[in-house]
Amino acid sequence: MAQGVEQTINYTTRDGLPSNTVYGIAQDNLGYIWLGTDKGLSRFDGKEFINYTEEDGLLDSEILKFFKDSKGRIWYFTLNGNIGYIYNASLHTVENTGISERIVSITEHKGEIYFTSRTHCFKIEESGKIKIFDWDFYCPSFESNGSRLFLWTKNTIYEVDTTNERLSILKTGEALKSIKSYLSYYREYLISYSGTRSQSNSTIVKYNVKSNAIEKIQMPYEIRNIKVVNDKLNLFTFEGIYEFDPANNSLTLDKTNIWCTDKILDSNNNQWVSTYYNGIFCKNEIINISQTIQSKKLRRVYSTHSDVYLLDDLQKTYILNPNNDLVRIDAIFSPERFIRSKFNHLIIGSHSEISIDNQNYRIPSLGLDTIGNHLIVGAIDSLVIFNIHAKKPTILSTVINKQFGKIRELLIQDSLHYIIRNDGGAHTFNVETEEFSQIKIRTRINNIHKDQNGIIWLATNGSGVYYLDENNKLENINQTNGLSNNFPDKISSIGDDIYLMYADEIDIIRNASNDKLAELKIDHLSGIPGNLIDFSSTDSTILVVTDKGLYSIQPKLSITKNNEPIPLRIEHLTADEIQIKLSKDIEVSLPAGTERIRFKYSAPFFQFGQEAIFRYRISEPDSKNDSWNQTNETFLTFDKLKSGRYTFEVQCRSNISSWSDTQAVSFQLLPYWYEQVWLKWITAFFSSIVIILTIQQIRATILSKKKLKTEKVFAELSAKKAQFKSHFIFNALNSVRNHLLTNELKETDDFLVAYSKLMRKMLDVSNQVLIPLREELELINLYMGLEKMRLRDQFEYDIEIANNVQLDKLKCPAMIMQVFVENAIWHGIMPLSDTGFLSIFITQKKHQYIIRITDDGVGFKSSEINNNRKSWGTQIVNDKINLIKETYDTDIQIEIESNKGVGTSVAISLPINF
């Protein structure tokens, strides 16, 4: 079985390391990678390095080695003897030992941590107190095998009785004298080494705790560290890392030609190696990807039911044999499609011809599919149907349709419907009706594919992927649904899984059957070496051509060894450059005027081809918005938030894992003193009083001015009315005088009765500026009746009201019609030799109503309207209207039209609402 593809990444100072000299590596309880360097400590989460120095609480500027205890604490070796450890991604210190010497060893035995320095031995008890042993040794080292604690000194190996703090000699001798280095227990051996930087080689010394035997093995290279990793004893040299088996003294070299210092396997089985001068290396094996062919010349891959075909950059065609060797075959030039019919016919299509079992036809054939005994070929402006069951393939028919254009791909959806892709997009062709209709996708179509469930998939150049469901309804899956991006180049499938190829990775839509598409699960596969050029699928394998060769992907194998939610941690909050430590379940108070709030969070994630993705939300005061926002950044900044209480929440996931538990921080942005609630209430109270008093004062002033203005208007109107009444009374008395002179006593009596009614009505409206239109019409009806009596029936009159006019709701200036009616009678009708006619017609429009007074009198020229025809009464009306306009801020229009010998018409336009 082929091994998975290995990838190695080298991280240096260019990536954020404080130094390229890295002594030690460890992974903490949260998953972060910690690095001890000659310039301090560094923490790596897969995205960025966070560096710590003595200013950040680090106990020494040079960290030599790590030891991880059973509680997940990482103890670090210092040069100055200070003791500290890492836990929950934070630095912790313990009681000062007072020892200013390099830490030589750290080990754990029965829950207690044991240390040695150059000349001291001590331990940290479970209570946290430091116990210094009264033993005088040079360069001692502790090591435990779980049940026994050993102490290796300059020339003696002891077993430690931890209860009585006594030492028992296990071995002494010359072989131990030169040992001044790290100690490790492996299987039944205590193993250390000798050597200094001035020497070019080292000596391994192993002590068998069962046989009490000591043995020395000469090494050709200098050893700088010794450590058990993945049940292998590793020796770190400048040539590489040796795996040493003390049972038979065998050495296996992982040759790197780089001076290595430490090595670990993290929780995702990535291998990390630190070096003296080259930073760190991380190596990962992607177990479900293997290289089948190594080549830079491959350009296309095609799979049929039984074979795999490949094209190189010279358009040569090959078949992949069972031994994964490429065998050259003869085929048409520049083939683009390979399919096999159910009768095992090999059909090859190209831009210019088609080959069916090596029989060639000059028909462009980029679109190929079979149904029953028939092969459907998509050509240019046509479909060519072959019978391929016969011994010799024969053309049965050709369908010509200029709308087809150059067919790029063809799929048979069912016996009546074909899916055709041309340069204009994807279309549906009905075989029975020959209807050719476009599938409405706005972006360019890159590829179409039919899966085993009959679902048609369409890869687009900017809108992700579409599919036609069982009801032929078009549905879209794009980046917002979890795709890597919206530009898939090609589609393939294995079983219910749909594969989308991009330039550098592959998306897998899992279980994409009709009844499960509503519940999308999308995996992402990256880390395939090289740039992806083409891919295809067999019944069980995805084959990918890159610029480095042909790779096989086994979809049944897990893409990653760990798809659990990624641990997430909010590091800190920064308010205007002031960093604030966060405590669980404690609300942070920020001072008024804080303009910028920045959250720093991280999630340790070290899976090749995968990426940590974050989403966040922040609840604002009085806001019900609970939508999440997605980001790839590990920090978020919020500027100029208003005062109030907030909760910031963040989650994390990989491309294939579920969202992590929510990490949240509650904080309160305090208001300025003038924004305090109590001050707002007091301010509002006094402001309300001031506003009320001001409004009352303004209102009183306005009422006073309005009263004066109203009184002025009424005084002027009263004067005008007095003039008007005098004018009218004078005319009426003339009529009574005429009746008396002619001894017409009954007519005089009738006249005086009518006159008294008119005068009573005039008295009723004399003190009103506006009166209902109905009262105005009653008054003018009395007046016209009186004038008709006075003139001995010299005219007839009529009042007509349109149906939409509501007399009781409309108002008009009192006696506005009288003067115009009088002018019509006296100046228009009286000069006639025949009986005249006077009409009043009232209509209503949207915002106004119109009173039209028309007579068929002698009329006058239009030029005389504004010159000689203004009577005293007309002038009074005009003055009255101007006063009303000024008082009520409204518009009243009077239009007069007259033709000599025809008559006169007066239109008075009044607003519906005064």
Secondary structure by P-SEA (a helix, b strand, c coil): ccccbbbbbbbcccccccccccccccccccbbbbbbcccbbbbbcccbbbbbccccccccccccccccccccbbbbbbcccccccccccbbbbccccccccccccccccccbbbbbccccccccccccbbbbbcccccbbbbbbcccbbbbbcccbbbbbcccccbbbbcccccccccccbbbbbccccbbbbbbcccccbbbbbbbcccccbbbbbbbccccccccccccbbbbbccccccccccccbbbbbccccccccccccccccbbbbbbccccbbbbbbcccccccccccccccccccccbbbbbccccbbbbbccccbbbbbbbcccccbbbbcccbbbbbbccccccccccccccccccccccccbbbbbcccbbbbbbccccbbbbcbbbbbcccccccccccccccbbbbbcccccccccccccbbbbccccccccccccccccbbbbbcccccccccccccbbbbbcccccccccccccccccccbbbbbcccbbbbbcccccccccbbbbbbbcccccccccccccccbbbbbccccbbbbccccccccccccccccccccccccbbbbbbccbbbbbcccccbbbbbbbbbbbcccbbbbbbbcccccccccbbbbbbcccbbbbccccbbbbbbbbbbbccccccccccbbbbbbcccccccaaaaaaaaaaaaaaaaaaaaaaaaaaaaaaaaaaaaaaaaaaaaaaaaaaaaaaaaaaaaaaaaaacaaaaaaaaaaaaaaaaaaaaaacccccccaaaaaaaaaaaaaaaaaaacccccbbbbbcccccccccccccccaaaaaaaaaaccccccccbbbbbbbbbbcccbbbbbbbbccccccccccccccccaaaaaaaaaaaaaaaaccbbbbbbbbbbcccbbbbbbbbbccc
